[in-house]
Amino acid sequence: MTTRPICTFGLIHPATSTMPISVAQTAAIKEVIQVILNQTVPRGKRQLAAMFMDLVDRQEWPQYYEVRLPLIYIIMQRIYYPR
């Protein structure tokens, strides 16, 4: 059995978009995302999430795209790229 990708070219697959997110939920999710993004190493200013913000090269790492994207990507897409 093959599975369809959750995300294609930065857009959510229509089959995964089933529940609307309220304004209050959107604000809470944005706040959580900011906390995650602002975390730094204890003795420096390097952001811990920075290395995870860019997707890997599709040709160099094809197996990465065979796995479903992390939930944080799906949540961020629904917030920042609503339909």
C-alpha positions as CSV (number, residue, x, y, z in Angstrom):
1,M,0.0,0.0,0.0
2,T,1.4,3.4,-0.9
3,T,0.7,6.5,1.0
4,R,0.2,10.0,-0.4
5,P,2.4,12.8,0.8
6,I,1.0,15.1,3.4
7,C,2.7,18.1,1.9
8,T,3.5,19.0,-1.8
9,F,5.5,22.1,-2.7
10,G,4.6,23.8,0.6
11,L,0.8,23.2,0.4
12,I,-1.2,20.9,2.5
13,H,-2.8,17.9,0.8
14,P,-6.6,18.5,0.7
15,A,-7.3,15.1,2.3
16,T,-5.6,16.2,5.5
17,S,-7.5,19.5,5.9
18,T,-10.6,18.5,7.8
19,M,-11.0,20.7,10.8
20,P,-11.0,24.5,10.9
21,I,-8.7,26.3,13.3
22,S,-10.3,29.1,15.4
23,V,-8.7,32.5,15.8
24,A,-7.9,31.7,19.4
25,Q,-6.3,28.4,18.4
26,T,-4.3,30.1,15.7
27,A,-3.0,32.7,18.2
28,A,-2.0,30.0,20.7
29,I,-0.3,27.9,18.0
30,K,1.7,30.9,16.8
31,E,2.8,31.6,20.3
32,V,4.0,28.0,20.8
33,I,5.8,28.2,17.5
34,Q,7.6,31.4,18.5
35,V,8.7,29.8,21.8
36,I,10.1,26.9,19.9
37,L,11.8,29.1,17.3
38,N,13.3,31.4,19.9
39,Q,15.0,28.6,21.9
40,T,18.8,29.0,21.9
41,V,21.7,26.9,23.2
42,P,22.6,27.6,26.9
43,R,25.8,29.4,26.2
44,G,25.1,31.2,22.9
45,K,22.7,32.8,20.6
46,R,22.4,29.9,18.1
47,Q,18.7,29.0,17.5
48,L,18.1,25.3,18.0
49,A,15.3,25.2,15.4
50,A,17.3,26.9,12.7
51,M,18.8,23.6,11.3
52,F,15.3,22.2,10.9
53,M,13.7,25.2,9.1
54,D,14.9,24.3,5.6
55,L,14.0,21.2,3.8
56,V,16.8,18.9,2.6
57,D,17.7,18.6,-1.1
58,R,15.3,16.2,-2.8
59,Q,17.9,14.7,-5.0
60,E,20.5,14.2,-2.3
61,W,18.0,12.8,0.3
62,P,15.1,11.2,-1.6
63,Q,14.2,9.0,1.3
64,Y,13.4,12.1,3.4
65,Y,10.4,12.8,1.1
66,E,9.1,9.2,1.4
67,V,8.3,9.9,5.1
68,R,5.5,12.2,6.3
69,L,6.5,15.7,7.3
70,P,6.6,16.5,11.0
71,L,3.4,17.7,12.5
72,I,5.0,21.2,13.2
73,Y,5.3,21.7,9.4
74,I,1.6,20.8,8.9
75,I,0.5,23.2,11.7
76,M,2.7,26.0,10.4
77,Q,1.4,25.6,6.9
78,R,-2.2,25.8,8.1
79,I,-1.4,29.0,10.0
80,Y,0.8,30.8,7.6
81,Y,-0.7,29.5,4.3
82,P,-4.5,29.2,4.9
83,R,-6.7,28.4,2.0
